[in-house]
């Protein structure tokens, strides 16, 4: 089964009290990107960052996709998933209760198998516990994975 990793919006203008998530996501990319058939990093463009590259994550073969709404399931992402014959998508990123959850629902509606990487989630509203509770209810406990955790020294 071909699988993709989508990490949403790990960008300097979004971190604030979530600065811990950047090194966790980068470490996961450094160690695990090779395990995916496709890696997508989204960059939410908005009025304040329209002409700036505030995306922090880097991975040699990752596709960077700009988005202008919550969901990462843009037309470009739909095409990338289809072109790469992806069936399973792993999700992580900011903002778990908005962008990641919106992407999860859009992917499910489109027929993809979805798993969430719980340690790679962050929320402005500090609602990760509530968000992952909903994700576990929707996806099943077995599809909210404890991948990407571990101590990161910065």
Secondary structure in CASP SS format (residue, H / E / C, confidence):
PFRMAT SS
TARGET T0000
AUTHOR 0000-0000-0000
METHOD secondary structure of the structure
MODEL  1
X C 1.00
X C 1.00
X E 1.00
X E 1.00
X E 1.00
X E 1.00
X E 1.00
X E 1.00
X C 1.00
X C 1.00
X E 1.00
X C 1.00
X C 1.00
X C 1.00
X C 1.00
X H 1.00
X H 1.00
X H 1.00
X C 1.00
X H 1.00
X H 1.00
X H 1.00
X H 1.00
X H 1.00
X H 1.00
X H 1.00
X H 1.00
X H 1.00
X H 1.00
X H 1.00
X H 1.00
X H 1.00
X H 1.00
X H 1.00
X H 1.00
X C 1.00
X C 1.00
X E 1.00
X E 1.00
X E 1.00
X E 1.00
X E 1.00
X E 1.00
X E 1.00
X C 1.00
X C 1.00
X H 1.00
X H 1.00
X H 1.00
X C 1.00
X C 1.00
X C 1.00
X C 1.00
X C 1.00
X E 1.00
X C 1.00
X C 1.00
X C 1.00
X C 1.00
X C 1.00
X C 1.00
X C 1.00
X E 1.00
X E 1.00
X E 1.00
X E 1.00
X E 1.00
X C 1.00
X C 1.00
X C 1.00
X C 1.00
X C 1.00
X C 1.00
X C 1.00
X H 1.00
X H 1.00
X H 1.00
X H 1.00
X H 1.00
X H 1.00
X H 1.00
X H 1.00
X H 1.00
X C 1.00
X C 1.00
X C 1.00
X C 1.00
X E 1.00
X E 1.00
X E 1.00
X E 1.00
X E 1.00
X E 1.00
X E 1.00
X C 1.00
X H 1.00
X H 1.00
X H 1.00
X H 1.00
X H 1.00
X H 1.00
X H 1.00
X H 1.00
X H 1.00
X H 1.00
X H 1.00
X H 1.00
X H 1.00
X H 1.00
X C 1.00
X C 1.00
X C 1.00
X E 1.00
X E 1.00
X E 1.00
X E 1.00
X E 1.00
X E 1.00
X E 1.00
X E 1.00
X E 1.00
X E 1.00
X C 1.00
X C 1.00
X C 1.00
X C 1.00
X C 1.00
X H 1.00
X H 1.00
X H 1.00
X H 1.00
X H 1.00
X H 1.00
X H 1.00
X H 1.00
X H 1.00
X H 1.00
X H 1.00
X H 1.00
X C 1.00
X H 1.00
X H 1.00
X H 1.00
X E 1.00
X E 1.00
X C 1.00
X C 1.00
X C 1.00
X C 1.00
X C 1.00
X C 1.00
X C 1.00
X C 1.00
X C 1.00
END
